[in-house]
Amino acid sequence: MSTASTASAGSGAPASVAATASRPKADGAGHGLVGLRERVAVYGGDFDARRRLGGGYRVRARLPLERP
């Protein structure tokens, strides 16, 4: 399994954004995290995006080294 992650120390996404981050918006906006989640799933991996305690945001993708 290979893991890639990134984190920010900023204020993070507001709770209202974080709660709906995995669902695309009706106007076509907001596909970034959904697209990442879909691409990671194609390769049998795990995807997680969430606000960090104390501020900031973290995105992590774990992918198997061999395709399923």
N, C-alpha and C positions, 0 to 999 in steps of 0.2 A: 504494500500500500504506500502510495506517495501522497504527501500532504502539502498543500500550498495555502498560506493564510496571509491576510493583511489586516492591519488594525490602525485606527486613527485615535488620537487623543483629544479630538475636538468635542463639541457639545453633543455629538451623536444625532441620530434621527429622532424627531419628536415621536412620542408614543403612538400617536395616530398614524404616522407613516410606517413605523416598525410593525404595527399590528396588521397592516395590509400589504406589506412589502412583497409577499409571495403571490399576490393576485394582481393580474394586469388591470389597468383602468379602462373604462369604457371608451375614452378618447384615444386609446392607443399608447398612452404614456405609461411608464412604469414597467417596461418589459425587461429591464436590465437584470434584476435578480431572478426573475422567472426564467429568462433565457439561460442564465448560468446554471440554475437548478436543473433545467431540462438537459443541457449538454453534459453535466456531470452524471445524471441518471442514465444517459445513453451508454456510458462506459462503466456502469455498475458501481458508481461512487456515492459518497455522502456529501451533502451540501448544508451549510449552516450560516446564517447571517443574523446578527443580533446586536442590540445596544450593549455596550460594556458598562459594568458597574463603575461609577466615578466619572463617566463621560466617554464619548467616542463610540466607535462602531467596529465590529469585527466580522470579516467574511472568511470562511474556511471551506475548502474543497478537498476531499480525500478521494483519490482514485486508485483502483487496483493496478498493479504493474502489468497484469495481463488482462486483455479484453475478455469479458464473459462470453 
